[in-house]
Amino acid sequence: MVDALAGLIVTANHLVANATVVQARPQDGRALDAVVLVRSERDDVALLRVEPGNLQALTLENLGTPDVGEPVITIGNPQDWGQSVTFGIVSALHRSCPGIASSDLIQSDVLVSQGSSGGALVNLKGKLIGVVVARKSGFAFAAPADAVRRLFAAAQ
């Protein structure tokens, strides 16, 4: 969740594929109908809207790119086990990953498993710096906050 008042959620585009309406499940277990507003196949991110109400959101980081070596956490729902948090560091910036056109991904060594795509990559200030879109060779790859900003601009 990126904007609780507007009911805006950012996730990995490959999770919503060609759908126009999907179900979003916040941590409290509710099933919310979510409309796909805009997507970026290049960055593999999508912006969804749910009916606002009793939601919590992360703040989008405004300081640009993170630093290599910066501690980060991911928040996801691996294999539908429920919310999970893992810790690591930013390993590299401006990476590419097979299947994603962008060469501006954030590479981190946080442990993610199948089902973690669409999860938040957060700095230690609790701000969203990316959205996990892939994992390969023990690394997580995230579309950066700038990709999320582009989604917001496209939705306007």
Backbone as JSON Lines, residues from 0, in Angstrom:
{"i":0,"aa":"M","n":[0.85,-1.17,0.0],"ca":[0.0,0.0,0.0],"c":[0.9,1.23,0.0]}
{"i":1,"aa":"V","n":[0.63,2.12,-0.9],"ca":[1.43,3.33,-1.0],"c":[0.62,4.57,-0.63]}
{"i":2,"aa":"D","n":[-0.69,4.54,-0.8],"ca":[-1.53,5.68,-0.43],"c":[-2.83,5.13,0.17]}
{"i":3,"aa":"A","n":[-2.9,5.09,1.5],"ca":[-4.06,4.5,2.18],"c":[-5.33,5.32,1.95]}
{"i":4,"aa":"L","n":[-5.21,6.64,1.91],"ca":[-6.4,7.49,1.74],"c":[-7.04,7.3,0.37]}
{"i":5,"aa":"A","n":[-6.22,7.07,-0.65],"ca":[-6.74,6.87,-2.01],"c":[-6.91,5.38,-2.32]}
{"i":6,"aa":"G","n":[-6.42,4.49,-1.45],"ca":[-6.52,3.05,-1.69],"c":[-5.61,2.55,-2.79]}
{"i":7,"aa":"L","n":[-4.42,3.15,-2.92],"ca":[-3.5,2.8,-4.0],"c":[-2.46,1.78,-3.52]}
{"i":8,"aa":"I","n":[-2.28,0.75,-4.31],"ca":[-1.35,-0.34,-4.03],"c":[-0.42,-0.51,-5.23]}
{"i":9,"aa":"V","n":[0.85,-0.7,-4.97],"ca":[1.81,-1.01,-6.02],"c":[2.22,-2.46,-5.87]}
{"i":10,"aa":"T","n":[2.31,-3.18,-6.98],"ca":[2.72,-4.58,-6.97],"c":[3.5,-4.88,-8.24]}
{"i":11,"aa":"A","n":[3.94,-6.11,-8.37],"ca":[4.63,-6.54,-9.59],"c":[3.58,-6.76,-10.69]}
{"i":12,"aa":"N","n":[3.85,-6.23,-11.86],"ca":[2.92,-6.34,-12.98],"c":[2.67,-7.79,-13.37]}
{"i":13,"aa":"H","n":[3.69,-8.65,-13.31],"ca":[3.47,-10.02,-13.75],"c":[2.47,-10.76,-12.86]}
{"i":14,"aa":"L","n":[2.2,-10.23,-11.67],"ca":[1.21,-10.85,-10.78],"c":[-0.22,-10.56,-11.23]}
{"i":15,"aa":"V","n":[-0.43,-9.45,-11.89],"ca":[-1.77,-9.11,-12.34],"c":[-1.97,-9.4,-13.82]}
{"i":16,"aa":"A","n":[-0.9,-9.81,-14.49],"ca":[-0.92,-10.21,-15.91],"c":[-1.8,-9.28,-16.74]}
{"i":17,"aa":"N","n":[-2.78,-9.81,-17.41],"ca":[-3.65,-9.0,-18.27],"c":[-4.97,-8.67,-17.6]}
{"i":18,"aa":"A","n":[-5.08,-8.9,-16.3],"ca":[-6.33,-8.68,-15.58],"c":[-6.65,-7.19,-15.45]}
{"i":19,"aa":"T","n":[-7.92,-6.89,-15.29],"ca":[-8.35,-5.52,-15.01],"c":[-8.81,-5.39,-13.57]}
{"i":20,"aa":"V","n":[-9.25,-6.51,-12.96],"ca":[-9.64,-6.55,-11.56],"c":[-9.02,-7.78,-10.93]}
{"i":21,"aa":"V","n":[-8.4,-7.62,-9.76],"ca":[-7.79,-8.73,-9.02],"c":[-8.2,-8.61,-7.56]}
{"i":22,"aa":"Q","n":[-7.8,-9.58,-6.75],"ca":[-8.04,-9.48,-5.32],"c":[-6.74,-9.14,-4.6]}
{"i":23,"aa":"A","n":[-6.81,-8.17,-3.71],"ca":[-5.68,-7.81,-2.86],"c":[-6.0,-8.28,-1.46]}
{"i":24,"aa":"R","n":[-4.99,-8.8,-0.78],"ca":[-5.19,-9.3,0.58],"c":[-4.24,-8.59,1.54]}
{"i":25,"aa":"P","n":[-4.76,-7.6,2.27],"ca":[-3.91,-6.97,3.27],"c":[-3.61,-7.93,4.42]}
{"i":26,"aa":"Q","n":[-2.71,-7.54,5.28],"ca":[-2.24,-8.4,6.36],"c":[-3.38,-8.9,7.25]}
{"i":27,"aa":"D","n":[-4.45,-8.15,7.36],"ca":[-5.56,-8.56,8.24],"c":[-6.43,-9.66,7.64]}
{"i":28,"aa":"G","n":[-6.12,-10.11,6.42],"ca":[-6.81,-11.24,5.82],"c":[-8.01,-10.91,4.96]}
{"i":29,"aa":"R","n":[-8.4,-9.64,4.91],"ca":[-9.53,-9.28,4.04],"c":[-9.19,-9.54,2.59]}
{"i":30,"aa":"A","n":[-10.21,-9.78,1.78],"ca":[-10.06,-9.89,0.34],"c":[-10.72,-8.66,-0.28]}
{"i":31,"aa":"L","n":[-9.91,-7.81,-0.88],"ca":[-10.4,-6.55,-1.45],"c":[-10.33,-6.6,-2.97]}
{"i":32,"aa":"D","n":[-11.4,-6.21,-3.63],"ca":[-11.35,-6.09,-5.09],"c":[-10.46,-4.91,-5.44]}
{"i":33,"aa":"A","n":[-9.52,-5.14,-6.34],"ca":[-8.56,-4.11,-6.74],"c":[-8.62,-3.94,-8.25]}
{"i":34,"aa":"V","n":[-8.8,-2.71,-8.69],"ca":[-8.82,-2.38,-10.1],"c":[-7.4,-2.01,-10.52]}
{"i":35,"aa":"V","n":[-6.94,-2.58,-11.63],"ca":[-5.63,-2.24,-12.17],"c":[-5.76,-0.91,-12.91]}
{"i":36,"aa":"L","n":[-5.1,0.12,-12.38],"ca":[-5.19,1.46,-12.97],"c":[-4.21,1.66,-14.12]}
{"i":37,"aa":"V","n":[-2.97,1.31,-13.86],"ca":[-1.91,1.52,-14.86],"c":[-0.79,0.52,-14.57]}
{"i":38,"aa":"R","n":[-0.08,0.16,-15.61],"ca":[1.02,-0.8,-15.45],"c":[2.21,-0.39,-16.3]}
{"i":39,"aa":"S","n":[3.37,-0.87,-15.87],"ca":[4.59,-0.66,-16.64],"c":[5.22,-2.02,-16.9]}
{"i":40,"aa":"E","n":[5.12,-2.47,-18.13],"ca":[5.75,-3.75,-18.47],"c":[7.27,-3.62,-18.42]}
{"i":41,"aa":"R","n":[7.78,-2.44,-18.76],"ca":[9.23,-2.21,-18.74],"c":[9.8,-2.44,-17.35]}
{"i":42,"aa":"D","n":[9.14,-1.87,-16.32],"ca":[9.63,-1.98,-14.95],"c":[8.99,-3.13,-14.19]}
{"i":43,"aa":"D","n":[7.99,-3.79,-14.77],"ca":[7.23,-4.88,-14.16],"c":[6.54,-4.44,-12.86]}
{"i":44,"aa":"V","n":[5.91,-3.26,-12.89],"ca":[5.14,-2.78,-11.75],"c":[3.75,-2.35,-12.22]}
{"i":45,"aa":"A","n":[2.79,-2.42,-11.3],"ca":[1.42,-2.02,-11.6],"c":[0.84,-1.27,-10.42]}
{"i":46,"aa":"L","n":[-0.05,-0.34,-10.71],"ca":[-0.74,0.45,-9.69],"c":[-2.19,0.0,-9.64]}
{"i":47,"aa":"L","n":[-2.63,-0.38,-8.45],"ca":[-4.0,-0.87,-8.23],"c":[-4.74,0.09,-7.31]}
{"i":48,"aa":"R","n":[-6.09,0.06,-7.4],"ca":[-6.89,0.86,-6.47],"c":[-7.92,-0.06,-5.81]}
{"i":49,"aa":"V","n":[-7.98,0.04,-4.47],"ca":[-9.0,-0.64,-3.68],"c":[-9.86,0.41,-3.0]}
{"i":50,"aa":"E","n":[-11.0,0.01,-2.5],"ca":[-11.84,0.92,-1.73],"c":[-11.08,1.29,-0.46]}
{"i":51,"aa":"P","n":[-10.82,2.58,-0.23],"ca":[-10.08,2.96,0.97],"c":[-10.9,2.69,2.24]}
{"i":52,"aa":"G","n":[-10.2,2.47,3.31],"ca":[-10.85,2.25,4.6],"c":[-10.03,1.29,5.44]}
{"i":53,"aa":"N","n":[-9.62,1.74,6.6],"ca":[-8.86,0.93,7.54],"c":[-7.62,0.3,6.88]}
{"i":54,"aa":"L","n":[-6.86,1.13,6.19],"ca":[-5.65,0.67,5.5],"c":[-4.44,1.41,6.04]}
{"i":55,"aa":"Q","n":[-3.28,0.78,5.92],"ca":[-2.01,1.41,6.29],"c":[-1.12,1.46,5.06]}
{"i":56,"aa":"A","n":[-0.27,2.47,5.0],"ca":[0.57,2.64,3.82],"c":[2.01,2.93,4.2]}
{"i":57,"aa":"L","n":[2.89,2.65,3.28],"ca":[4.29,3.05,3.38],"c":[4.47,4.37,2.65]}
{"i":58,"aa":"T","n":[5.4,5.17,3.12],"ca":[5.74,6.41,2.46],"c":[6.79,6.11,1.4]}
{"i":59,"aa":"L","n":[6.65,6.73,0.25],"ca":[7.6,6.57,-0.84],"c":[8.84,7.43,-0.54]}
{"i":60,"aa":"E","n":[10.01,6.82,-0.63],"ca":[11.27,7.54,-0.38],"c":[11.47,8.61,-1.44]}
{"i":61,"aa":"N","n":[11.86,9.8,-1.01],"ca":[12.04,10.93,-1.92],"c":[13.49,11.23,-2.24]}
{"i":62,"aa":"L","n":[14.42,10.54,-1.62],"ca":[15.83,10.91,-1.75],"c":[16.55,10.3,-2.95]}
{"i":63,"aa":"G","n":[15.85,9.71,-3.88],"ca":[16.51,9.11,-5.03],"c":[16.91,7.68,-4.75]}
{"i":64,"aa":"T","n":[18.03,7.26,-5.31],"ca":[18.43,5.86,-5.2],"c":[19.11,5.58,-3.87]}
{"i":65,"aa":"P","n":[18.98,4.35,-3.39],"ca":[19.69,3.98,-2.16],"c":[21.18,3.83,-2.45]}
{"i":66,"aa":"D","n":[21.95,3.7,-1.39],"ca":[23.39,3.49,-1.53],"c":[23.71,2.01,-1.52]}
{"i":67,"aa":"V","n":[24.69,1.6,-2.29],"ca":[25.18,0.22,-2.22],"c":[25.7,0.0,-0.81]}
{"i":68,"aa":"G","n":[25.31,-1.09,-0.2],"ca":[25.68,-1.4,1.18],"c":[24.64,-0.95,2.19]}
{"i":69,"aa":"E","n":[23.65,-0.18,1.76],"ca":[22.6,0.3,2.66],"c":[21.73,-0.87,3.13]}
{"i":70,"aa":"P","n":[21.45,-0.96,4.43],"ca":[20.57,-2.02,4.94],"c":[19.13,-1.81,4.45]}
{"i":71,"aa":"V","n":[18.48,-2.91,4.09],"ca":[17.09,-2.87,3.61],"c":[16.34,-4.08,4.14]}
{"i":72,"aa":"I","n":[15.01,-3.97,4.12],"ca":[14.17,-5.13,4.44],"c":[13.16,-5.31,3.33]}
{"i":73,"aa":"T","n":[12.67,-6.52,3.19],"ca":[11.56,-6.78,2.29],"c":[10.38,-7.25,3.12]}
{"i":74,"aa":"I","n":[9.21,-6.89,2.65],"ca":[7.97,-7.34,3.27],"c":[7.19,-8.04,2.17]}
{"i":75,"aa":"G","n":[6.84,-9.28,2.39],"ca":[6.12,-10.02,1.36],"c":[5.26,-11.12,1.96]}
{"i":76,"aa":"N","n":[4.76,-11.95,1.08],"ca":[3.9,-13.06,1.46],"c":[4.37,-14.31,0.71]}
{"i":77,"aa":"P","n":[5.54,-14.84,1.07],"ca":[6.08,-15.96,0.31],"c":[5.21,-17.21,0.46]}
{"i":78,"aa":"Q","n":[4.91,-17.78,-0.69],"ca":[4.16,-19.04,-0.77],"c":[2.85,-19.0,0.01]}
{"i":79,"aa":"D","n":[2.25,-17.82,0.14],"ca":[0.98,-17.63,0.86],"c":[1.04,-18.09,2.32]}
{"i":80,"aa":"W","n":[2.21,-17.98,2.94],"ca":[2.36,-18.35,4.36],"c":[1.92,-17.21,5.27]}
{"i":81,"aa":"G","n":[1.75,-16.03,4.73],"ca":[1.45,-14.86,5.53],"c":[2.6,-13.88,5.45]}
{"i":82,"aa":"Q","n":[2.41,-12.73,6.07],"ca":[3.42,-11.68,5.97],"c":[4.75,-12.14,6.53]}
{"i":83,"aa":"S","n":[5.8,-11.79,5.81],"ca":[7.16,-12.16,6.17],"c":[8.08,-10.97,5.94]}
{"i":84,"aa":"V","n":[9.06,-10.81,6.82],"ca":[10.03,-9.72,6.69],"c":[11.42,-10.33,6.68]}
{"i":85,"aa":"T","n":[12.26,-9.89,5.74],"ca":[13.65,-10.35,5.7],"c":[14.56,-9.13,5.6]}
{"i":86,"aa":"F","n":[15.82,-9.31,5.96],"ca":[16.78,-8.22,6.09],"c":[18.0,-8.5,5.24]}
{"i":87,"aa":"G","n":[18.58,-7.45,4.66],"ca":[19.81,-7.59,3.89],"c":[20.38,-6.23,3.56]}
{"i":88,"aa":"I","n":[21.15,-6.17,2.49],"ca":[21.74,-4.91,2.04],"c":[21.5,-4.74,0.54]}
{"i":89,"aa":"V","n":[21.61,-3.49,0.1],"ca":[21.61,-3.21,-1.34],"c":[22.95,-3.69,-1.87]}
{"i":90,"aa":"S","n":[22.91,-4.6,-2.82],"ca":[24.15,-5.18,-3.37],"c":[24.66,-4.4,-4.57]}
{"i":91,"aa":"A","n":[23.73,-3.89,-5.38],"ca":[24.13,-3.16,-6.6],"c":[22.94,-2.37,-7.1]}
{"i":92,"aa":"L","n":[23.24,-1.38,-7.92],"ca":[22.2,-0.55,-8.54],"c":[22.29,-0.69,-10.05]}
{"i":93,"aa":"H","n":[21.24,-0.3,-10.73],"ca":[21.19,-0.27,-12.19],"c":[21.47,-1.65,-12.79]}
{"i":94,"aa":"R","n":[20.83,-2.66,-12.22],"ca":[20.98,-4.03,-12.71],"c":[19.83,-4.38,-13.65]}
{"i":95,"aa":"S","n":[20.04,-5.41,-14.44],"ca":[18.97,-5.98,-15.26],"c":[18.75,-7.41,-14.81]}
{"i":96,"aa":"C","n":[17.63,-7.96,-15.21],"ca":[17.28,-9.34,-14.86],"c":[16.49,-9.91,-16.02]}
{"i":97,"aa":"P","n":[16.78,-11.15,-16.43],"ca":[16.05,-11.73,-17.56],"c":[14.54,-11.64,-17.37]}
{"i":98,"aa":"G","n":[13.85,-11.25,-18.44],"ca":[12.4,-11.15,-18.42],"c":[11.88,-9.78,-18.05]}
{"i":99,"aa":"I","n":[12.77,-8.86,-17.64],"ca":[12.36,-7.51,-17.28],"c":[13.18,-6.54,-18.13]}
{"i":100,"aa":"A","n":[12.5,-5.67,-18.84],"ca":[13.17,-4.78,-19.79],"c":[14.05,-3.74,-19.11]}
{"i":101,"aa":"S","n":[13.69,-3.33,-17.91],"ca":[14.44,-2.28,-17.22],"c":[15.85,-2.73,-16.86]}
{"i":102,"aa":"S","n":[16.79,-1.81,-17.01],"ca":[18.16,-2.08,-16.55],"c":[18.48,-1.15,-15.37]}
{"i":103,"aa":"D","n":[17.44,-0.78,-14.64],"ca":[17.59,0.14,-13.52],"c":[17.11,-0.49,-12.22]}
{"i":104,"aa":"L","n":[17.22,-1.81,-12.11],"ca":[16.72,-2.51,-10.92],"c":[17.7,-2.4,-9.75]}
{"i":105,"aa":"I","n":[17.15,-2.47,-8.55],"ca":[17.95,-2.5,-7.33],"c":[18.19,-3.97,-6.99]}
{"i":106,"aa":"Q","n":[19.44,-4.36,-6.88],"ca":[19.79,-5.73,-6.5],"c":[20.1,-5.74,-5.01]}
{"i":107,"aa":"S","n":[19.5,-6.68,-4.29],"ca":[19.79,-6.81,-2.86],"c":[19.97,-8.28,-2.51]}
{"i":108,"aa":"D","n":[20.58,-8.52,-1.36],"ca":[20.8,-9.91,-0.94],"c":[19.75,-10.38,0.06]}
{"i":109,"aa":"V","n":[18.62,-9.65,0.17],"ca":[17.56,-10.09,1.08],"c":[17.02,-11.43,0.6]}
{"i":110,"aa":"L","n":[16.67,-12.27,1.53],"ca":[16.14,-13.59,1.21],"c":[14.69,-13.47,0.79]}
{"i":111,"aa":"V","n":[14.41,-13.8,-0.45],"ca":[13.04,-13.86,-0.93],"c":[12.82,-15.21,-1.58]}
{"i":112,"aa":"S","n":[11.6,-15.69,-1.49],"ca":[11.28,-16.96,-2.11],"c":[10.08,-16.78,-3.03]}
{"i":113,"aa":"Q","n":[9.68,-17.86,-3.67],"ca":[8.55,-17.8,-4.57],"c":[7.36,-17.19,-3.85]}
{"i":114,"aa":"G","n":[6.7,-16.26,-4.49],"ca":[5.57,-15.57,-3.89],"c":[5.93,-14.24,-3.27]}
{"i":115,"aa":"S","n":[7.2,-13.87,-3.29],"ca":[7.61,-12.6,-2.71],"c":[7.51,-11.44,-3.69]}
{"i":116,"aa":"S","n":[7.32,-11.73,-4.97],"ca":[7.18,-10.66,-5.94],"c":[6.02,-9.76,-5.55]}
{"i":117,"aa":"G","n":[6.21,-8.49,-5.81],"ca":[5.2,-7.51,-5.46],"c":[5.37,-6.95,-4.08]}
{"i":118,"aa":"G","n":[6.28,-7.52,-3.3],"ca":[6.52,-7.05,-1.95],"c":[7.35,-5.79,-1.92]}
{"i":119,"aa":"A","n":[7.33,-5.15,-0.78],"ca":[8.03,-3.88,-0.61],"c":[9.5,-4.08,-0.28]}
{"i":120,"aa":"L","n":[10.36,-3.25,-0.86],"ca":[11.75,-3.12,-0.46],"c":[11.83,-1.79,0.27]}
{"i":121,"aa":"V","n":[12.2,-1.84,1.55],"ca":[12.08,-0.7,2.45],"c":[13.43,-0.39,3.08]}
{"i":122,"aa":"N","n":[13.74,0.9,3.22],"ca":[14.96,1.26,3.93],"c":[14.7,1.25,5.44]}
{"i":123,"aa":"L","n":[15.72,1.49,6.24],"ca":[15.55,1.41,7.69],"c":[14.8,2.6,8.27]}
{"i":124,"aa":"K","n":[14.47,3.58,7.44],"ca":[13.6,4.67,7.87],"c":[12.13,4.29,7.66]}
{"i":125,"aa":"G","n":[11.9,3.08,7.12],"ca":[10.54,2.61,6.89],"c":[9.92,3.15,5.62]}
{"i":126,"aa":"K","n":[10.74,3.64,4.69],"ca":[10.22,4.21,3.45],"c":[10.43,3.24,2.29]}
{"i":127,"aa":"L","n":[9.45,3.21,1.4],"ca":[9.49,2.33,0.23],"c":[10.54,2.83,-0.75]}
{"i":128,"aa":"I","n":[11.52,1.96,-1.06],"ca":[12.53,2.33,-2.05],"c":[12.42,1.48,-3.31]}
{"i":129,"aa":"G","n":[11.57,0.45,-3.26],"ca":[11.4,-0.4,-4.43],"c":[10.32,-1.44,-4.23]}
{"i":130,"aa":"V","n":[10.0,-2.11,-5.34],"ca":[9.02,-3.2,-5.34],"c":[9.72,-4.44,-5.9]}
{"i":131,"aa":"V","n":[9.74,-5.51,-5.14],"ca":[10.4,-6.75,-5.58],"c":[9.7,-7.3,-6.81]}
{"i":132,"aa":"V","n":[10.47,-7.51,-7.87],"ca":[9.89,-8.01,-9.12],"c":[10.51,-9.34,-9.57]}
{"i":133,"aa":"A","n":[11.65,-9.72,-9.0],"ca":[12.28,-10.97,-9.43],"c":[13.29,-11.44,-8.4]}
{"i":134,"aa":"R","n":[13.64,-12.71,-8.52],"ca":[14.74,-13.27,-7.73],"c":[15.55,-14.17,-8.66]}
{"i":135,"aa":"K","n":[16.85,-14.13,-8.47],"ca":[17.73,-14.94,-9.31],"c":[19.06,-15.1,-8.6]}
{"i":136,"aa":"S","n":[19.56,-16.3,-8.57],"ca":[20.88,-16.61,-8.01],"c":[21.06,-16.08,-6.6]}
{"i":137,"aa":"G","n":[20.02,-16.14,-5.78],"ca":[20.13,-15.71,-4.4],"c":[19.94,-14.23,-4.17]}
{"i":138,"aa":"F","n":[19.64,-13.48,-5.23],"ca":[19.44,-12.04,-5.1],"c":[17.99,-11.68,-5.41]}
{"i":139,"aa":"A","n":[17.54,-10.61,-4.77],"ca":[16.23,-10.04,-5.07],"c":[16.44,-8.82,-5.94]}
{"i":140,"aa":"F","n":[15.58,-8.63,-6.91],"ca":[15.65,-7.47,-7.79],"c":[14.36,-6.68,-7.63]}
{"i":141,"aa":"A","n":[14.49,-5.37,-7.46],"ca":[13.34,-4.52,-7.22],"c":[13.32,-3.35,-8.19]}
{"i":142,"aa":"A","n":[12.12,-3.03,-8.67],"ca":[11.94,-1.8,-9.44],"c":[12.07,-0.65,-8.45]}
{"i":143,"aa":"P","n":[12.82,0.39,-8.79],"ca":[13.07,1.49,-7.84],"c":[11.85,2.4,-7.65]}
{"i":144,"aa":"A","n":[11.92,3.22,-6.63],"ca":[10.85,4.18,-6.31],"c":[10.52,5.07,-7.51]}
{"i":145,"aa":"D","n":[11.5,5.38,-8.34],"ca":[11.22,6.21,-9.53],"c":[10.22,5.53,-10.46]}
{"i":146,"aa":"A","n":[10.26,4.21,-10.56],"ca":[9.28,3.48,-11.37],"c":[7.88,3.63,-10.78]}
{"i":147,"aa":"V","n":[7.79,3.66,-9.46],"ca":[6.51,3.86,-8.79],"c":[6.01,5.28,-9.06]}
{"i":148,"aa":"R","n":[6.9,6.24,-9.0],"ca":[6.52,7.63,-9.3],"c":[5.97,7.76,-10.71]}
{"i":149,"aa":"R","n":[6.58,7.06,-11.66],"ca":[6.1,7.09,-13.05],"c":[4.69,6.52,-13.14]}
{"i":150,"aa":"L","n":[4.39,5.48,-12.34],"ca":[3.02,4.93,-12.34],"c":[2.03,5.98,-11.86]}
{"i":151,"aa":"F","n":[2.36,6.67,-10.78],"ca":[1.48,7.72,-10.26],"c":[1.25,8.8,-11.32]}
{"i":152,"aa":"A","n":[2.32,9.2,-11.99],"ca":[2.18,10.24,-13.02],"c":[1.3,9.75,-14.18]}
{"i":153,"aa":"A","n":[1.45,8.5,-14.57],"ca":[0.64,7.94,-15.66],"c":[-0.82,7.81,-15.27]}
{"i":154,"aa":"A","n":[-1.1,7.63,-13.99],"ca":[-2.48,7.48,-13.51],"c":[-3.21,8.81,-13.41]}
{"i":155,"aa":"Q","n":[-2.48,9.92,-13.42],"ca":[-3.1,11.25,-13.27],"c":[-3.9,11.64,-14.48]}
